[in-house]
Amino acid sequence: MGKLLKRWGLLTWTLPALAFLLAFALYPLGYALVISLFRYRLTDPTGSRAFVGLQNYLQALQDPQVLGSLGNTLLFVGVASGLELILGLGIAVLLDQRLPGMAWVRALLLTPMALAPVVAALVWRALYNPDFGLVSQLLRGLGIPLGRGLVGEAHTALWALIWVDIWQWTPLLAITLFAGLQSQPPELLQAAQLDGANGWQGFRYISLPLLRPVLTVALLLRAMELFKIFDSVFVITGGGPGRATEVLNYHIFKVGLTFFDVGYGAALSVLLMGIVSVFLALYGWVVGWGDRAP
Amino acid sequence: MKLLEKPEQVPTTASEVGSRFVWDPRHAVKRPLRWLYPLLLYGLVALVLLVFLLPLGWMLLISLKTGQGSQTINLFQSFRPSWENYRALWQEVPVARYLLNTLIVSVGSTLLALLLGIPAGYGLARQPGSWANGLALALLGIRLFPPIALLLPFYLMMRDLRLLDSYTGLILLQSVFKITFVAWFMRGFFVGMPQVLEEAALVDGCSRWGAFWRVALPLSLPGVITVSLLGLIFSWNDFFSPLVLSGVRTRLLTLGILEAFSTYEVAWGRMSALGVIAVLPVLLLALGLQRYYVRGLTAGAVRE
């Protein structure tokens, strides 16, 4: 123990936390890895587990429900993160203007992201309600045919959910990118202005390139958060109509914790972790694993 | 790696910003139309605020309407605000019970996360070398993983330990999500704090623990308070862990709201009141803490 203390120095201070994470994060994750190799259903009264090797994984890769939910997830992540980034950038530039009252605007923009995602989802479920909802009334006023409402129709439901996410999280991107703009050294832009660059050129050739690292990291973080999307799907559509809004997360929840086919559910969650790990590695590559000492 | 230190460096008020050069589209315009630009910009600001705040304003207004009026489309027609919905709701739904449950679990898990996370953050901040950096990023990695991957095995584990529908199970699960965050956040805080005073304490014969306990920890109190409040907000907003682990006895607020909402779907006023009750405390907290709140959410995105 004394030797360990010396060799690891202050890192021994992390041991309690690491022990906790080992017991309640890594052990469960390892357990998931193990049961993903079994045919294991809690609904089976005999409680039998049969080792099936990679069969759960092979089944997953051929399962149209899994592939459909994966498609929905990727569409959701791609469209939402992209639009949030573009809108966020626009709003960030707007916030960066030297106008009185902007500090208030920034504070007010915080409102949506402070809401519990469940509550945000409930608000939008009400807004989308085909009878009374404000959105439905607006669309009706504009003469747009509603059918069973935006979330009631298979071809619009996923987009309606994407909008909820855009509504809740664009402000975060806006404020992040605004902070990025504010931390840029002003000299380069001033020099460009002296050389006769107009505002657009200054933004396009000076600010935007300087902002690129922040843009990349914010996009990756947002994409990883979007892979967790669950609350709004659960609350607003329950994956429906049909399977139009079933994302991978929700599908895993259904398989593992509603149908209690835990072996198969674990295999699916391992696959999801694999996908997110790619983004995580990308993120690590961008911020540089371990090479920036304090 | 200086990701989380010194929020003061970002100018946030107009006067602070005024001291430096900011890109300004007015430069792009011919002089005679200059006066239009602030107008245009304020128009855009108004549009943005409308889009992001209208849904909540709508909910607030409806929650203050009563009786027949709560179903009508024209909001301002004979609008007389009343607390009727809130009063009735308090009697019909065990809101107090949900609040108490949420309070127990959030305080418990936050305390546990602080207890384990602060020393971890301190160790990571004060130990030079790539091991510490790698470990810190691994912690961040755990935070970014999808919770569903953890929830399924965690559910089985808690079932075997007979901890379903218990405060303990919920506290343990929420602590997992919080510890990595606390360690990561506090590490940034300690990194940004000058070491001189701690070194002086060490020279004066303090142990490392003494220097931490008597010098570093008191100085980091603002960070500790921030991270605690963020931890409480996380519990308040969390939906996944109660959905999977809680039962009749330990129902937390978010799940309670969802169930009550389904009951009140037609009773617009009640439902909106419930929404407002759920939103207000955390909204006020987040507004008060806005810089730190954003910082907690974007940990890793912006460096200075």
Chai-1 contact restraints between the chains, C-beta under 6 A:
chainA,res_idxA,chainB,res_idxB,connection_type,confidence,min_distance_angstrom,max_distance_angstrom,comment,restraint_id
A,G9,B,Q127,contact,1.0,0.0,6.0,A-B,restraint_1
A,L10,B,G123,contact,1.0,0.0,6.0,A-B,restraint_2
A,L10,B,R126,contact,1.0,0.0,6.0,A-B,restraint_3
A,L10,B,Q127,contact,1.0,0.0,6.0,A-B,restraint_4
A,L11,B,G123,contact,1.0,0.0,6.0,A-B,restraint_5
A,L11,B,Q127,contact,1.0,0.0,6.0,A-B,restraint_6
A,W13,B,P119,contact,1.0,0.0,6.0,A-B,restraint_7
A,W13,B,Y122,contact,1.0,0.0,6.0,A-B,restraint_8
A,W13,B,G123,contact,1.0,0.0,6.0,A-B,restraint_9
A,T14,B,A120,contact,1.0,0.0,6.0,A-B,restraint_10
A,T14,B,G123,contact,1.0,0.0,6.0,A-B,restraint_11
A,P16,B,L116,contact,1.0,0.0,6.0,A-B,restraint_12
A,A17,B,L116,contact,1.0,0.0,6.0,A-B,restraint_13
A,A17,B,G117,contact,1.0,0.0,6.0,A-B,restraint_14
A,A17,B,A120,contact,1.0,0.0,6.0,A-B,restraint_15
A,A17,B,I179,contact,1.0,0.0,6.0,A-B,restraint_16
A,A17,B,A183,contact,1.0,0.0,6.0,A-B,restraint_17
A,F20,B,L116,contact,1.0,0.0,6.0,A-B,restraint_18
A,F24,B,L172,contact,1.0,0.0,6.0,A-B,restraint_19
A,F24,B,V176,contact,1.0,0.0,6.0,A-B,restraint_20
A,A25,B,V176,contact,1.0,0.0,6.0,A-B,restraint_21
A,P28,B,L150,contact,1.0,0.0,6.0,A-B,restraint_22
A,P28,B,P153,contact,1.0,0.0,6.0,A-B,restraint_23
A,P28,B,F154,contact,1.0,0.0,6.0,A-B,restraint_24
A,P28,B,M157,contact,1.0,0.0,6.0,A-B,restraint_25
A,Y31,B,P153,contact,1.0,0.0,6.0,A-B,restraint_26
A,A32,B,P153,contact,1.0,0.0,6.0,A-B,restraint_27
A,I91,B,V48,contact,1.0,0.0,6.0,A-B,restraint_28
A,L94,B,L44,contact,1.0,0.0,6.0,A-B,restraint_29
A,D96,B,V22,contact,1.0,0.0,6.0,A-B,restraint_30
A,Q97,B,L41,contact,1.0,0.0,6.0,A-B,restraint_31
A,R98,B,V22,contact,1.0,0.0,6.0,A-B,restraint_32
A,P100,B,A14,contact,1.0,0.0,6.0,A-B,restraint_33
A,A103,B,T12,contact,1.0,0.0,6.0,A-B,restraint_34
A,A103,B,T13,contact,1.0,0.0,6.0,A-B,restraint_35
A,V105,B,V45,contact,1.0,0.0,6.0,A-B,restraint_36
A,A107,B,Q290,contact,1.0,0.0,6.0,A-B,restraint_37
A,L110,B,Q290,contact,1.0,0.0,6.0,A-B,restraint_38
A,P112,B,F52,contact,1.0,0.0,6.0,A-B,restraint_39
A,A114,B,V282,contact,1.0,0.0,6.0,A-B,restraint_40
A,A114,B,L283,contact,1.0,0.0,6.0,A-B,restraint_41
A,A114,B,A286,contact,1.0,0.0,6.0,A-B,restraint_42
A,L115,B,V279,contact,1.0,0.0,6.0,A-B,restraint_43
A,A116,B,N237,contact,1.0,0.0,6.0,A-B,restraint_44
A,A116,B,T254,contact,1.0,0.0,6.0,A-B,restraint_45
A,V118,B,F239,contact,1.0,0.0,6.0,A-B,restraint_46
A,V118,B,T254,contact,1.0,0.0,6.0,A-B,restraint_47
A,V119,B,G275,contact,1.0,0.0,6.0,A-B,restraint_48
A,V119,B,A278,contact,1.0,0.0,6.0,A-B,restraint_49
A,V119,B,V279,contact,1.0,0.0,6.0,A-B,restraint_50
A,L122,B,F261,contact,1.0,0.0,6.0,A-B,restraint_51
A,L122,B,G275,contact,1.0,0.0,6.0,A-B,restraint_52
A,V123,B,P55,contact,1.0,0.0,6.0,A-B,restraint_53
A,V123,B,M59,contact,1.0,0.0,6.0,A-B,restraint_54
A,L127,B,P55,contact,1.0,0.0,6.0,A-B,restraint_55
A,L134,B,W58,contact,1.0,0.0,6.0,A-B,restraint_56
A,L172,B,L297,contact,1.0,0.0,6.0,A-B,restraint_57
A,I175,B,V294,contact,1.0,0.0,6.0,A-B,restraint_58
A,T176,B,T298,contact,1.0,0.0,6.0,A-B,restraint_59
A,T176,B,A301,contact,1.0,0.0,6.0,A-B,restraint_60
A,T176,B,V302,contact,1.0,0.0,6.0,A-B,restraint_61
A,A179,B,V10,contact,1.0,0.0,6.0,A-B,restraint_62
A,A179,B,V302,contact,1.0,0.0,6.0,A-B,restraint_63
A,G180,B,V302,contact,1.0,0.0,6.0,A-B,restraint_64
A,Q182,B,V10,contact,1.0,0.0,6.0,A-B,restraint_65
A,S183,B,E304,contact,1.0,0.0,6.0,A-B,restraint_66
A,P186,B,R20,contact,1.0,0.0,6.0,A-B,restraint_67
A,P186,B,F21,contact,1.0,0.0,6.0,A-B,restraint_68
A,Q190,B,F21,contact,1.0,0.0,6.0,A-B,restraint_69
A,N198,B,A28,contact,1.0,0.0,6.0,A-B,restraint_70
A,G199,B,P25,contact,1.0,0.0,6.0,A-B,restraint_71
A,G199,B,H27,contact,1.0,0.0,6.0,A-B,restraint_72
A,G199,B,A28,contact,1.0,0.0,6.0,A-B,restraint_73
A,W200,B,A28,contact,1.0,0.0,6.0,A-B,restraint_74
A,G202,B,W23,contact,1.0,0.0,6.0,A-B,restraint_75
A,F203,B,W23,contact,1.0,0.0,6.0,A-B,restraint_76
A,S207,B,W23,contact,1.0,0.0,6.0,A-B,restraint_77
A,V214,B,V302,contact,1.0,0.0,6.0,A-B,restraint_78
A,V217,B,A301,contact,1.0,0.0,6.0,A-B,restraint_79
A,A218,B,A301,contact,1.0,0.0,6.0,A-B,restraint_80
A,L221,B,A301,contact,1.0,0.0,6.0,A-B,restraint_81
A,M224,B,L144,contact,1.0,0.0,6.0,A-B,restraint_82
A,F227,B,P146,contact,1.0,0.0,6.0,A-B,restraint_83
A,K228,B,P146,contact,1.0,0.0,6.0,A-B,restraint_84
A,D231,B,F239,contact,1.0,0.0,6.0,A-B,restraint_85
A,N249,B,I148,contact,1.0,0.0,6.0,A-B,restraint_86
A,I252,B,I148,contact,1.0,0.0,6.0,A-B,restraint_87
A,G256,B,L152,contact,1.0,0.0,6.0,A-B,restraint_88
A,G265,B,L152,contact,1.0,0.0,6.0,A-B,restraint_89
A,A266,B,L152,contact,1.0,0.0,6.0,A-B,restraint_90
A,S269,B,I148,contact,1.0,0.0,6.0,A-B,restraint_91
A,S269,B,A149,contact,1.0,0.0,6.0,A-B,restraint_92
A,S269,B,L152,contact,1.0,0.0,6.0,A-B,restraint_93
A,L272,B,P146,contact,1.0,0.0,6.0,A-B,restraint_94
A,M273,B,A149,contact,1.0,0.0,6.0,A-B,restraint_95
A,V276,B,P146,contact,1.0,0.0,6.0,A-B,restraint_96
A,L280,B,G141,contact,1.0,0.0,6.0,A-B,restraint_97
A,W289,B,L137,contact,1.0,0.0,6.0,A-B,restraint_98
A,G290,B,S130,contact,1.0,0.0,6.0,A-B,restraint_99
A,G290,B,N133,contact,1.0,0.0,6.0,A-B,restraint_100
A,G290,B,G134,contact,1.0,0.0,6.0,A-B,restraint_101
A,R292,B,M1,contact,1.0,0.0,6.0,A-B,restraint_102
A,P294,B,M1,contact,1.0,0.0,6.0,A-B,restraint_103
A,P294,B,V191,contact,1.0,0.0,6.0,A-B,restraint_104
